[in-house]
Amino acid sequence: MSSPLISIITCTKNSGRFLADNIASASAQTHRDFEHVFVDGGSTDSTLTLISRYRRKFPRLVKLFSSPPRGISAAMNVGLVKSRGRFLIYLHSDDALAGPDVLSDTAAFISRHPRLDWFYGQIQVIEADGKPVGVFPRQWLLRQAYPRLLKFINFIPHQAVFIKRQVLADFGGFDATLSSQMDLDLWLRLADCSRWQFFPHVISRFRIHPSAQSSGISRFAQNQANFRRVIRRHTAWEYPVSVLIENIFSRLNPVLR
């Protein structure tokens, strides 16, 4: 069996509340050269029932793997190992593709830019009930793929990133010791030694809700601690400026609340 162009990787654990939207958005794609890989960390709710129903309907598209719950970064790395697509996108269980032509538009972009190692688009931020909040990144500066800018602000939402599977593997995948900001750590490792650019399309709907990875006071504190750890790893003089900008931005930007 030939490898698909794209692998959608979704990590789940008791994700039944919003997973149906994720599945519906993938199954509605007009471009069919993809697979949907699920990495489940031991769900006890309706998650596995939803995935099993999806797999029965599309047996060639859907793959399900179980993995001990060792954190989101480790689960994302399992998805890397188990996937077969030339390009990967990580679409969390509470997120969804923005429309039925997302993968079709992406495939056309890949065809026009065969030398790119990875590229990023935009996300439509929504509330738990689906109410739109805004699009990110929207500002001109954040759509210019400036490597140095990443040392001050993470303007690349991983739900809108397509990356070559081999490139991600060559760079060692995600840092499994990070519970958040693992995407920023990867971007900073990639930025100066890979080919990448902005893709002017809204790729996914990013849902903000109380149980989301980036929500809540304790998660906010952990996110900030991980940000400081990642920035210290990759910067020198920029570190104090980066921390100051992140503190301000994360309080003002609804994507990160």
Secondary structure, DSSP 4 states (H G I P E B T S, - for coil): -PPPSEEEEEEESS-HHHHHHHHHHHHT-S---EEEEEEES---SSHHHHHHHHHHHSTTTEEEEE-----HHHHHHHHHHH---SEEEE--TT-EESSTTHHHHHHHHHHH-TT-SEEEEEEEEE-TTS-EEEEES-SSGGGS--TGGGGT-----GGGEEEEHHHHHHTTS--TT-SS-HHHHHHHHHTTSS-EEEEEEEEEEEE--TTSTT-SHHHHHHHHHHHHHHHHHH-STTHHHHHHHHHHHHHH-GGG-
